Amino acid sequence: MDLAKRQTWGELNPITRKPANSKAYNRKRTQEWKRELPYPASVFI
C-alpha cells in the first residue's frame, strides 16, 4: 500500500543549492593570472 503511494520527484531535484561564496579563497581563481600572460610563466622562476 505504501509503495503504491510513493512517487518520484520527476524533473525536480530536491537538493538545496546556493551560489559559491565570492569572498572565499579559490585556488583555481588565484592561478588565472598565469594563463593571461602572453609568454610562459616559467620565465619568472
N, CA and C atoms as a LAMMPS dump frame, in Angstrom:
ITEM: TIMESTEP
0
ITEM: NUMBER OF ATOMS
135
ITEM: BOX BOUNDS ff ff ff
-5.0000000000000000e+02 5.0000000000000000e+02
-5.0000000000000000e+02 5.0000000000000000e+02
-5.0000000000000000e+02 5.0000000000000000e+02
ITEM: ATOMS id mol type element x y z
1 1 1 N 0.809 -1.176 0
2 1 2 C 0 0 0
3 1 3 C 0.877 1.275 0
4 2 1 N 1.876 1.291 0.887
5 2 2 C 2.773 2.445 0.928
6 2 3 C 3.539 2.593 -0.383
7 3 1 N 3.954 1.487 -0.959
8 3 2 C 4.696 1.515 -2.223
9 3 3 C 3.867 2.151 -3.333
10 4 1 N 2.585 1.916 -3.334
11 4 2 C 1.704 2.496 -4.344
12 4 3 C 1.571 4.007 -4.174
13 5 1 N 1.697 4.529 -2.955
14 5 2 C 1.563 5.959 -2.68
15 5 3 C 2.835 6.744 -3.024
16 6 1 N 3.995 6.055 -2.984
17 6 2 C 5.251 6.741 -3.245
18 6 3 C 5.355 7.168 -4.696
19 7 1 N 5.937 8.358 -4.882
20 7 2 C 6.147 8.863 -6.236
21 7 3 C 7.566 9.409 -6.338
22 8 1 N 7.999 9.66 -7.553
23 8 2 C 9.333 10.217 -7.762
24 8 3 C 9.262 11.739 -7.765
25 9 1 N 10.411 12.366 -7.711
26 9 2 C 10.485 13.828 -7.782
27 9 3 C 10.367 14.306 -9.214
28 10 1 N 10.478 13.397 -10.172
29 10 2 C 10.371 13.773 -11.584
30 10 3 C 11.543 14.64 -12.015
31 11 1 N 11.283 15.774 -12.64
32 11 2 C 12.321 16.684 -13.11
33 11 3 C 12.915 17.522 -11.982
34 12 1 N 12.232 17.605 -10.866
35 12 2 C 12.667 18.429 -9.75
36 12 3 C 13.748 17.718 -8.946
37 13 1 N 14.84 18.447 -8.624
38 13 2 C 15.912 17.892 -7.819
39 13 3 C 15.808 18.505 -6.426
40 14 1 N 15.604 17.722 -5.381
41 14 2 C 15.364 18.268 -4.042
42 14 3 C 16.611 18.8 -3.33
43 15 1 N 17.771 18.714 -3.943
44 15 2 C 18.999 19.182 -3.303
45 15 3 C 19.027 20.708 -3.271
46 16 1 N 19.287 21.26 -2.095
47 16 2 C 19.373 22.708 -1.942
48 16 3 C 20.7 23.189 -2.51
49 17 1 N 20.65 24.235 -3.339
50 17 2 C 21.864 24.771 -3.937
51 17 3 C 21.993 26.238 -3.568
52 18 1 N 23.231 26.685 -3.466
53 18 2 C 23.481 28.097 -3.227
54 18 3 C 24.71 28.513 -4.017
55 19 1 N 24.828 29.786 -4.378
56 19 2 C 25.995 30.232 -5.13
57 19 3 C 27.251 30.157 -4.274
58 20 1 N 28.393 30.026 -4.933
59 20 2 C 29.669 29.964 -4.213
60 20 3 C 29.96 31.304 -3.546
61 21 1 N 30.623 31.264 -2.412
62 21 2 C 30.974 32.479 -1.683
63 21 3 C 32.066 33.213 -2.459
64 22 1 N 31.772 34.428 -2.897
65 22 2 C 32.734 35.18 -3.704
66 22 3 C 33.927 35.668 -2.883
67 23 1 N 33.804 35.716 -1.577
68 23 2 C 34.898 36.17 -0.715
69 23 3 C 35.801 35.028 -0.26
70 24 1 N 35.389 33.802 -0.504
71 24 2 C 36.161 32.64 -0.077
72 24 3 C 37.376 32.441 -0.98
73 25 1 N 38.433 31.836 -0.439
74 25 2 C 39.644 31.552 -1.198
75 25 3 C 39.36 30.47 -2.225
76 26 1 N 39.763 30.696 -3.455
77 26 2 C 39.539 29.741 -4.535
78 26 3 C 40.867 29.509 -5.241
79 27 1 N 41.414 28.307 -5.148
80 27 2 C 42.722 28.002 -5.739
81 27 3 C 42.736 28.185 -7.256
82 28 1 N 41.661 27.799 -7.919
83 28 2 C 41.615 27.931 -9.38
84 28 3 C 41.637 29.39 -9.807
85 29 1 N 40.93 30.232 -9.094
86 29 2 C 40.866 31.638 -9.459
87 29 3 C 42.215 32.324 -9.235
88 30 1 N 42.97 31.899 -8.221
89 30 2 C 44.264 32.521 -7.954
90 30 3 C 45.289 32.188 -9.026
91 31 1 N 45.092 31.118 -9.767
92 31 2 C 46.032 30.718 -10.814
93 31 3 C 45.686 31.316 -12.176
94 32 1 N 44.554 31.987 -12.298
95 32 2 C 44.116 32.507 -13.594
96 32 3 C 45.06 33.546 -14.175
97 33 1 N 45.746 34.322 -13.358
98 33 2 C 46.626 35.361 -13.873
99 33 3 C 47.764 34.761 -14.695
100 34 1 N 48.165 33.54 -14.382
101 34 2 C 49.239 32.886 -15.137
102 34 3 C 48.799 32.574 -16.565
103 35 1 N 47.527 32.242 -16.747
104 35 2 C 47.02 31.907 -18.078
105 35 3 C 46.886 33.148 -18.955
106 36 1 N 46.762 34.307 -18.353
107 36 2 C 46.577 35.544 -19.116
108 36 3 C 47.887 36.112 -19.65
109 37 1 N 49.02 35.608 -19.183
110 37 2 C 50.316 36.11 -19.636
111 37 3 C 50.559 35.726 -21.092
112 38 1 N 51.154 36.618 -21.89
113 38 2 C 51.411 36.312 -23.294
114 38 3 C 52.564 35.333 -23.499
115 39 1 N 53.387 35.108 -22.485
116 39 2 C 54.514 34.198 -22.571
117 39 3 C 54.477 33.274 -21.359
118 40 1 N 55.226 32.189 -21.388
119 40 2 C 55.165 31.214 -20.276
120 40 3 C 55.552 31.835 -18.934
121 41 1 N 54.883 31.408 -17.888
122 41 2 C 55.168 31.921 -16.55
123 41 3 C 56.497 31.39 -16.008
124 42 1 N 57.049 30.353 -16.623
125 42 2 C 58.307 29.788 -16.149
126 42 3 C 59.473 30.748 -16.327
127 43 1 N 59.302 31.831 -17.072
128 43 2 C 60.356 32.816 -17.285
129 43 3 C 60.688 33.501 -15.959
130 44 1 N 59.687 33.641 -15.073
131 44 2 C 59.884 34.322 -13.798
132 44 3 C 60.608 33.471 -12.772
133 45 1 N 60.626 32.168 -12.982
134 45 2 C 61.182 31.271 -11.963
135 45 3 C 62.671 31.157 -12.065
